Amino acid sequence: GEVAIIERLEKKDQDTAKLRELFAAGDVDGSGEMDWVEFQAMIESQEVKNRMAMMDLETNDMYMLFHLLDGGDGNISFEEFISGVLRCRGGARGVDVASVLNENKKVGVLIEDIRKCLELCGVNCRRTGSETVGERMKRATTEAET
């Protein structure tokens, strides 16, 4: 019980220290963040690949991780990196899957709200035949301009 918890916490601390070293080495410009070029160079290193494998992480997962963590500014901080890496170890937990499903549901509601707004403006957003929504919107915009 208690010994197992202490061992897991010690392992997490050791892994965090190793990841901090890797991140610091990869952060070539010393900005405290890594851009894609720095990150890519870091994960191509055999040492990084070996360390990641020892932590049950594949470096091909790191490509996806960078793009998931990047908030759109093209950089990830150490905090973003460590939280993402530690969450990616092992399989998805039930709470992770539930979180993704919940976010997906929210996006679906937002898309439906946008569709309703567009239809109130006279744009038919329903897919007809092979015409995509984007093609239909382009055609509706062209028709409205003439």
MIGU-829185 format. One record per residue (C-alpha): residue number from 0; residue in one letter; x negated, y negated, z negated. Coordinates in steps of 0.001 Angstrom, whole numbers, plus 500000, padded with zeros to 6 digits. Each point is the difference from the previous one (the first is absolute). Example, Ala and Ser with C-alpha at 12.3 -4.5 7.8 and 13.67 -1.06 7.14 Angstrom:
R     i   aa       px       py       pz
R     0    A   487700   504500   492200
R     1    S   498630   496560   500660
END
This chain:
R     i   aa       px       py       pz
R     0    G   500000   500000   500000
R     1    E   498069   497067   498637
R     2    V   496601   501260   501179
R     3    A   501322   500419   503559
R     4    I   501308   496425   499996
R     5    I   496653   498663   498776
R     6    E   498164   502005   502674
R     7    R   502312   498634   502734
R     8    L   499464   496436   498787
R     9    E   496217   500503   499935
R    10    K   500120   501449   503547
R    11    K   502050   497012   501181
R    12    D   497469   497608   498425
R    13    Q   497120   501852   501688
R    14    D   501779   499942   503359
R    15    T   500787   496289   499599
R    16    A   496323   499263   499272
R    17    K   498939   501973   503109
R    18    L   502581   498198   502120
R    19    R   498835   496624   498625
R    20    E   496436   500846   501116
R    21    L   501219   501017   503462
R    22    F   502120   496874   500322
R    23    A   497168   497716   498887
R    24    A   497648   501612   502520
R    25    G   502605   499665   502747
R    26    D   500762   496364   499172
R    27    V   497029   498810   502027
R    28    D   500799   496284   499788
R    29    G   500649   500157   496226
R    30    S   503438   498387   500322
R    31    G   501687   502466   497643
R    32    E   502112   501198   502903
R    33    M   499339   502234   502972
R    34    D   501152   499305   503506
R    35    W   500612   502803   502487
R    36    V   496445   499875   501395
R    37    E   498437   500327   496528
R    38    F   502477   502691   498997
R    39    Q   499449   501989   503183
R    40    A   496214   499861   499576
R    41    M   500371   501139   496387
R    42    I   502127   503040   500783
R    43    E   497722   501093   502840
R    44    S   497189   500504   497480
R    45    Q   499311   503661   499212
R    46    E   499535   499112   496316
R    47    V   503479   498463   499904
R    48    K   501480   502988   501809
R    49    N   498366   502341   497474
R    50    R   501160   497980   496986
R    51    M   503529   499742   501361
R    52    A   500080   503748   500624
R    53    M   498919   500613   496393
R    54    M   503035   497934   498943
R    55    D   502324   502006   502288
R    56    L   500282   497181   502540
R    57    E   499455   500279   503725
R    58    T   498428   496974   501669
R    59    N   502478   500221   502874
R    60    D   502654   499112   497382
R    61    M   498003   496841   499277
R    62    Y   500830   498553   503425
R    63    M   503682   500161   499161
R    64    L   499335   498787   496467
R    65    F   498282   496828   501193
R    66    H   502893   499084   502258
R    67    L   502549   500792   497288
R    68    L   498198   497870   497417
R    69    D   499194   497101   502288
R    70    G   502608   497369   499220
R    71    G   499528   498492   503439
R    72    D   496898   497928   499312
R    73    G   497640   502694   501309
R    74    N   498356   500584   496604
R    75    I   500435   502268   496991
R    76    S   498833   499228   496483
R    77    F   498378   502508   497659
R    78    E   503215   500179   497972
R    79    E   502010   500832   503133
R    80    F   497385   502535   501039
R    81    I   499779   501799   496658
R    82    S   503756   500160   499423
R    83    G   500570   501319   503517
R    84    V   497223   502579   499854
R    85    L   501056   501317   496599
R    86    R   503632   500254   501131
R    87    C   499015   501900   503138
R    88    R   498340   502816   498098
R    89    G   502012   503174   500103
R    90    G   503458   500330   501470
R    91    A   502753   497433   499904
R    92    R   501779   499878   496681
R    93    G   503767   499971   499834
R    94    V   499962   496383   498861
R    95    D   497887   499036   503037
R    96    V   502448   501660   502378
R    97    A   502957   498391   498197
R    98    S   498303   496610   500264
R    99    V   499491   500381   503758
R   100    L   503593   501121   500487
R   101    N   501244   497032   497979
R   102    E   497929   497529   502020
R   103    N   501181   501633   503223
R   104    K   503608   499568   498889
R   105    K   499388   496287   499268
R   106    V   498493   499515   503464
R   107    G   503026   501721   501563
R   108    V   502347   497611   498190
R   109    L   497964   496996   501179
R   110    I   500037   501238   503596
R   111    E   503770   500442   499834
R   112    D   500350   496444   498624
R   113    I   497900   498660   502889
R   114    R   502101   501965   502498
R   115    K   503204   498510   498559
R   116    C   498564   496476   500153
R   117    L   498969   500481   503614
R   118    E   503439   501330   500906
R   119    L   501588   496938   498353
R   120    C   497857   497964   502390
R   121    G   501382   501974   502921
R   122    V   497160   502469   500461
R   123    N   501127   503616   500353
R   124    C   497285   501975   498196
R   125    R   501516   503424   500488
R   126    R   497919   502239   502217
R   127    T   501679   500700   503301
R   128    G   498701   502835   502145
R   129    S   496235   499888   500321
R   130    E   499791   496250   499339
R   131    T   498051   499228   496820
R   132    V   501135   497341   497551
R   133    G   497064   497842   501098
R   134    E   500997   500300   503662
R   135    R   503621   499224   499097
R   136    M   498955   496923   497998
R   137    K   497810   498774   502851
R   138    R   502877   500447   502452
R   139    A   502457   498256   497625
R   140    T   497573   497078   499565
R   141    T   499584   499691   503764
R   142    E   503771   500117   500509
R   143    A   500516   497330   497323
R   144    E   497479   497695   501682
R   145    T   501759   500145   503379
END
